[in-house]
Amino acid sequence: MRHGSKKKKFGRTSKQRDALMRGLAVSLIQNHRITTTKAKAKALRPVVEKLVTRGKSLSLSTTRLLASRLPLVSVHKLLKEISPKFAQRSGGYTRIRTLPLRASDGAEMAIIEFVN
């Protein structure tokens, strides 16, 4: 039973889910926009928003924390380009736009991107 559990499992173990979210977050940080399923986009949004909020404070501990969760290239891009854009914003850094259903299996598709 899933009482009190709000996380989507995506048919994966917890380590596989963490790796999936990490990979999607890195892709979003590097490309500023990715196309994925709607469920994965909704699960990715809080992960990325927490990373951006953490990146807004430029301290050594923040850099180390982000480096423990992301590759260094993504950490530098997050700290130098993305987080400073949202310095005056208190949340809502991403938007999810729906797309037509995927032709092969009918999955709901979406684009997740950083707002301007």
N, C-alpha and C positions, 0 to 999 in steps of 0.2 A: 504494500500500500504506500501511497505517496503523501500521506498526511503531513502538512506543513512544509513540503518540499516544493519550491517554485522553479527549480532549475530544470531545463530541458535536458534529457540525457542523450538524445540523438543516436541511441543504440550503441553507445561507446562506454568504455570504462572511464574513470575519473581522469586518469593520466592522458588518455586519448582525447577527452574533451578539453583538457588544459592545453594540449598541443594544438588542437584545432583552433581554439580561441586565440592562442598566441600567434599562430600562422595568419589568421584572418586580421588580427590587429596589426601585425607587421606589414601586411599587404595594404591595409588601409592607410597606415602612416606613410608608406613609401609612395603610394599612388594617389592618395587623397580621395579615391572613389573606387569601390569594388562592387561587382555584381555577384550576388549569392542568393540562397533561398531566403524567404521572408523570416522563417524561424531562426536561422542562423544570424541574420542581421539584427533581429530583436534581442538575441542573446549576446551579440557582440557589443551593442550600444553601451551598456553599463560598464563593460570592461574598458573600452576605449575612453569613455568620459572620465573614469577614475584615473586613468593614466595621464590624460591631458591636465586634469585638475592637479595631480601630483607634480606634473612638469612645470606648472606655473611658478612654483617656488624654486628658484635656482640655488640649491645648496648641495653640498657634497653628499649628504645622506640621501637626498632625492635622486641624485645621479646614480648612486650605488644601488638604490632600490630599483630604479628603472632598468639598470644594467643587469640586475639579477632576473628580470622578467622578459627583457627584449634584447636583441642583438645591438651591439654598440652603434652601428650605422643608424638604426631606427631611433635609438636614444638621442643621438646628436640631432637628428632631424626633428624629433619631437621637442627637444629643448630649445633649439635655435630658430626653427621656422613656425611650428604649429602652435605651441603654447603661448608665445608672445602675441600672436594674433588674437587670442582669446583672453588677454590679461584683464580686460574690463568686463568680461562676460562671466556670469556666475553659474553657468551651466548650459546645457542644450547645445553642445558643440557639433552634434551630428544630426543628420536628417535621413529618414528612410523613405524612399519613393518606390511605390509598387510598379511592377512590370507585368506584362501578360504571362500567362502560364507557360511553363517550359513544355516544348512540343513532345519531348521523348517520354516523360512520365507525368506530366500535368502538375508539377510542383509549382507552388507560388513563388515567384521570383521577385527580387527587390534590389535596388541600388542603395547602398549606404555610403554617405559622403560627408565631409566636413562642410559646415555652413560657411558662407563668406562673411 
